[in-house]
Amino acid sequence: MEEAKRPVSVRPVRTKRDLMQFIKFPFRLYKDDPYWVPPLIFERKAFFNPKKNPFYRHAEVELFLAERSGEVVGTISAHINYTHNEFHNEQVGFFGFFEVVEDYEVAKALLDTACEWVARRGMKAIRGPMNFSTNEECGLLVDGFDSPPVIFMTYNPRYYQGFLERYGMVKAMDLWAYKMDIESVGRDMSGLPPKLKRVVDTALARGGFTVRKANIKDFENELARLKVIYNAAWQKNWGFVPMSEEEIDHLARGIKPWVDPDLIFVAEVDGKPVGVSVTLPDMNQVLLHLNGRLFPFGWLKFLWYRRKVHICRLFAMGIVEGYRGLGIDAVLYYMTGKAAIPKGYTMAEMSWILENNAMMNRIIRFLGGKVYKTYRIYEKALAA
């Protein structure tokens, strides 16, 4: 019997061995792909540990393995994010961590399993990929396959799009990643559009707010200030899910090792935080060389390649409603560029931006950013 004709079985992850198979399957799937970035295995193990990841406190999660002849040929998660459903008044389930060999029958078996799992729990639709929510990695890459993803962005083979659409998935939302050549701006920022410089100068002259670098040495107190901004600034965005204090603490601990303190800025009015800009070095440029492990020799590679990082990602930018239109966003962009260029960063990715976020898209294009990658969230209605 031909390999492709052998039956596919899908089963839930139940043991530590199963979990390691789930985590390591992409390493085999992408072994010849120069653009896939291997995650750190110890970090993935912690991510899927309900005792360590606070997402599990308000969600129900199941991980699945697809097998053929005893060999893993695909993975998927099915989950219900009760915080999302309560906030948006929806009955929707999600799928994520969708990885599969180039065989539609395997993909169908995985998607069938995820759909059936969420439908049994009363969900009316399924949406994804979400790993696990918009607060983590999400979206299927559908355009821009000619370079590796930057930190905390996804990557996948081209054929995934065809598999999802053949299955009946339709677009729910596109997420755009912009590329900007910041080196061309110049150390003196003279390459900025003159109109932007006027906006920045006017905003600073008018006053009413201050912008400062975050104080990483005062990490806990700075984090408390940023918590106030996060849920207030993003709450009207499509797909937004409020983060609990525990989740924000967990996220902050996760990104702290990658932080460049010179690239995080806080805007304040009378000492009250009203805006934040977080830009991260693209540590995927380092992870590309570690094959998922820091030990025993990964640390040496880490230290070596970290010095060569020249890309940064504008990870988060938010202004609390009521303080928009004052030029705070322009000043945050300006100060980030002014700090990044002398440090050797030559390219910035601004991501991800909702396709329907007219204000952000307009500003980034005004700065000279160009969409170079598109990530898509899919959805499918489920039978009653």
C-alpha positions in Angstrom: 0.0 0.0 0.0 1.3 3.4 -0.9 2.2 5.7 2.0 -0.3 8.4 0.9 -3.1 5.8 1.0 -2.4 4.6 4.6 -5.0 5.7 7.1 -4.5 8.8 9.2 -5.3 8.8 12.9 -5.6 11.8 15.2 -5.2 11.5 18.9 -4.9 14.0 21.8 -1.6 14.7 23.5 -1.6 12.9 26.8 2.0 12.2 27.9 5.3 14.0 28.2 6.5 12.0 25.2 3.4 13.1 23.2 4.1 16.7 24.0 7.7 16.4 22.9 6.5 14.9 19.6 4.1 17.8 19.3 6.9 20.4 19.9 9.5 18.7 17.7 7.4 17.8 14.7 8.1 21.3 13.1 11.8 20.7 13.4 11.4 17.7 11.0 8.9 19.4 8.8 11.0 22.5 8.2 14.5 20.9 8.3 15.3 22.0 4.7 13.6 25.5 4.9 16.1 28.2 5.5 13.5 30.7 6.7 11.9 28.8 9.5 13.1 29.8 12.9 13.3 27.0 15.5 11.8 28.0 18.8 13.6 27.2 22.1 12.4 23.8 23.2 12.4 24.6 26.9 10.3 27.7 26.2 7.7 25.7 24.3 7.5 23.1 27.1 6.8 25.9 29.5 4.2 27.5 27.1 2.2 24.3 27.0 2.4 23.8 30.8 -0.9 24.8 32.4 0.9 25.4 35.7 3.2 28.0 34.0 1.0 29.6 31.3 -1.8 31.7 32.7 -3.8 31.4 29.5 -5.0 28.1 30.7 -6.7 29.8 33.7 -9.5 31.1 31.4 -9.3 28.7 28.5 -9.9 25.1 27.7 -7.1 23.6 25.5 -6.5 20.3 23.7 -3.4 19.4 21.6 -3.6 16.8 18.9 -1.2 14.7 16.9 -1.9 13.2 13.5 -0.1 9.9 12.8 0.3 7.6 9.8 2.0 4.3 10.3 3.1 5.4 13.7 4.8 8.5 12.4 3.7 12.0 13.4 2.5 13.9 10.2 0.7 16.8 11.7 -0.3 18.8 14.8 -3.1 21.1 15.8 -4.5 22.7 18.9 -8.2 23.3 19.6 -9.1 25.8 22.3 -11.9 27.9 23.7 -10.8 31.3 25.1 -13.6 32.2 27.5 -12.3 35.7 28.1 -12.5 36.3 24.3 -16.1 35.0 24.1 -17.2 37.0 27.1 -15.6 40.2 25.9 -16.9 39.9 22.3 -20.2 38.2 23.2 -19.3 35.3 20.8 -19.5 31.6 20.8 -16.3 30.8 18.9 -13.5 28.3 19.3 -10.0 28.5 17.9 -7.4 26.4 16.3 -3.6 26.9 16.4 -0.2 25.2 16.1 -1.4 23.9 12.7 1.6 22.1 11.1 1.2 19.4 8.5 3.0 17.5 5.8 1.9 18.3 2.2 -1.1 16.1 2.2 -4.6 17.5 2.3 -6.1 14.3 3.8 -3.9 14.8 6.9 -4.8 18.5 7.1 -8.5 17.6 6.8 -8.3 15.1 9.6 -6.7 17.6 11.9 -9.2 20.4 11.0 -12.1 17.9 11.4 -10.8 17.0 14.8 -10.5 20.7 15.9 -13.9 21.6 14.6 -15.6 18.7 16.2 -13.9 19.4 19.5 -15.1 23.0 19.7 -18.5 22.2 18.3 -19.1 19.6 21.1 -18.6 22.5 23.5 -21.3 24.6 22.0 -19.2 26.8 19.7 -20.8 28.2 16.6 -17.6 28.9 14.6 -13.9 28.2 14.6 -11.2 30.8 14.0 -7.4 30.7 13.6 -4.6 30.0 13.5 -4.2 31.5 17.0 -1.3 30.4 19.1 -3.3 30.9 21.4 -4.7 34.4 21.0 -4.0 37.8 19.5 -1.8 38.4 22.5 0.6 35.7 21.2 1.6 34.6 17.7 -1.3 34.4 15.3 -2.1 34.4 11.6 -1.2 32.3 8.6 1.5 33.7 6.4 -0.1 34.2 2.9 2.3 36.7 1.3 6.0 37.4 1.9 7.7 34.0 2.0 11.2 35.3 1.0 12.6 36.1 4.4 12.4 34.7 7.9 9.8 36.0 10.3 10.8 38.5 12.9 10.5 37.9 16.7 7.0 36.6 17.8 5.7 36.4 14.2 4.6 33.2 12.4 5.9 31.3 9.4 4.4 28.4 7.4 4.7 26.7 4.0 2.7 28.2 1.1 0.5 25.1 0.8 -1.3 25.8 4.1 -3.4 28.5 2.6 -4.7 26.2 -0.1 -5.5 23.5 2.5 -7.5 25.9 4.7 -9.4 27.4 1.8 -10.2 24.0 0.3 -11.6 23.0 3.7 -14.0 25.9 3.6 -12.2 28.4 5.7 -12.7 32.1 4.7 -10.8 35.3 5.6 -11.8 36.9 8.9 -9.1 39.5 8.9 -5.7 40.2 7.4 -2.7 41.4 9.6 -0.1 43.5 7.8 3.7 43.6 8.5 5.4 46.8 7.3 9.1 47.0 6.4 11.0 50.3 6.8 14.6 51.1 5.9 15.5 53.1 9.0 19.2 53.4 8.0 18.2 55.7 5.1 16.7 58.1 7.6 20.2 59.0 8.8 21.6 59.5 12.2 20.5 63.1 12.3 16.9 62.0 11.2 17.2 64.3 8.2 15.7 61.6 5.9 12.3 61.8 7.6 9.5 63.3 5.6 9.5 67.1 6.3 5.8 67.0 7.2 6.5 64.4 9.9 9.3 66.5 11.3 6.9 69.5 11.5 4.4 67.3 13.3 7.0 66.2 15.8 8.3 69.7 16.4 4.8 71.2 16.8 3.8 68.4 19.3 7.0 68.9 21.4 6.6 72.7 21.3 3.0 72.6 22.3 3.8 70.4 25.2 1.1 68.9 27.4 2.9 65.5 27.5 6.4 64.1 28.1 8.1 61.1 26.6 10.8 59.2 28.4 12.6 55.9 28.1 11.3 53.1 30.2 13.3 52.4 33.4 14.1 48.7 33.2 15.9 48.8 36.6 12.5 49.7 38.0 10.8 46.9 36.0 8.0 46.0 38.4 6.7 49.6 38.7 7.1 50.3 35.0 5.1 47.1 34.3 2.4 48.4 36.6 2.2 51.6 34.5 2.1 49.7 31.2 -0.7 47.5 32.4 -2.9 50.6 32.6 -2.2 51.5 29.0 -2.4 48.1 27.4 -6.0 47.2 28.0 -7.2 50.8 27.6 -5.4 51.5 24.3 -6.2 48.3 22.4 -9.7 47.4 23.7 -11.5 48.5 20.5 -9.3 46.6 18.1 -10.7 43.6 16.2 -9.9 40.4 18.1 -8.6 42.1 21.1 -8.6 40.0 24.3 -8.1 41.8 27.6 -5.1 40.4 29.5 -5.2 39.7 33.2 -2.5 41.1 35.4 -1.1 37.5 35.6 -0.9 37.3 31.8 0.8 40.7 31.4 3.3 39.7 34.0 3.9 36.4 32.2 4.3 38.2 28.8 6.7 40.7 30.3 8.9 38.0 31.8 8.9 36.3 28.4 10.1 39.3 26.5 12.4 40.8 29.2 15.5 38.7 28.0 15.1 40.2 24.5 14.5 43.8 25.5 16.7 46.7 24.5 15.9 49.3 27.1 16.8 52.1 24.8 13.9 51.2 22.5 11.0 51.3 25.0 9.3 54.7 25.6 6.4 55.9 27.8 4.3 59.0 27.2 2.9 60.7 30.2 0.5 63.6 31.0 1.0 65.0 34.4 2.8 61.9 35.4 0.0 59.6 34.2 1.0 57.0 31.5 -1.1 57.5 28.4 1.0 55.9 25.7 3.7 53.3 25.1 6.0 52.2 22.4 7.8 48.8 22.7 10.4 47.9 20.0 12.3 44.7 20.3 15.5 43.5 18.7 14.8 40.7 16.2 16.2 37.8 18.2 14.9 35.4 15.5 18.2 36.4 13.8 19.9 34.6 16.8 17.4 31.7 17.2 18.0 30.7 13.5 21.4 29.4 14.6 20.5 27.6 17.8 18.3 24.7 16.6 16.0 25.1 19.6 18.6 24.6 22.3 20.7 26.9 24.5 22.8 24.1 26.0 25.4 22.9 26.0 26.9 25.2 23.3 23.9 27.3 22.3 24.9 30.1 24.7 28.1 30.7 22.8 26.2 31.0 19.5 23.6 33.2 21.3 26.3 35.7 22.4 28.0 35.7 19.1 24.9 36.2 16.9 23.3 38.7 19.2 25.9 41.2 18.3 24.9 40.9 14.7 21.2 41.7 15.1 20.3 44.6 12.8 16.5 44.3 12.6 14.1 45.5 15.2 10.3 45.0 15.4 7.9 47.7 16.6 6.1 45.2 18.9 3.5 47.4 20.5 2.4 51.0 20.1 -0.7 52.3 21.9 -2.2 55.7 22.9 -5.1 55.8 25.4 -8.2 57.2 23.8 -8.6 60.8 24.7 -5.0 61.5 24.2 -4.8 60.7 20.5 -4.4 63.4 17.9 -1.8 65.3 20.0 1.2 64.0 18.0 2.3 61.6 20.7 2.5 58.7 18.2 4.7 60.8 15.9 7.0 61.6 18.8 7.2 58.0 19.8 8.2 56.9 16.3 10.7 59.7 16.1 12.4 58.9 19.4 12.5 55.2 18.6 14.2 55.8 15.3 16.6 58.3 16.9 17.6 55.7 19.4 17.7 52.7 17.1 19.8 54.1 14.2 23.0 54.8 16.2 22.8 51.2 17.7 23.2 49.6 14.2 19.6 48.7 13.4 19.1 49.2 9.7 15.6 47.8 9.2 12.4 47.9 11.3 9.3 45.8 11.0 6.1 47.4 12.2 3.7 44.5 13.0 1.2 43.4 13.1 -1.4 46.0 12.0 -5.0 45.2 11.3 -6.0 45.9 7.7 -8.9 47.9 9.0 -6.8 50.1 11.4 -6.9 53.1 9.1 -5.1 55.5 11.4 -2.1 53.2 12.1 -1.8 52.2 8.4 -1.9 55.8 7.3 0.8 56.8 9.8 3.1 54.0 9.0 2.8 54.6 5.2 3.5 58.3 5.9 6.7 57.2 7.6 7.7 55.3 4.5 6.7 51.8 5.6 5.6 49.3 3.0 3.6 46.1 3.5 5.9 43.2 2.8 4.2 40.3 4.6 0.5 39.5 5.1 -0.9 37.2 7.8 -4.5 35.9 7.6 -6.9 34.9 10.3 -9.5 32.4 8.9 -12.9 31.3 10.2 -15.5 28.7 9.5 -19.1 28.4 10.6 -19.9 25.2 12.4 -23.1 23.2 11.9 -25.6 23.6 14.7 
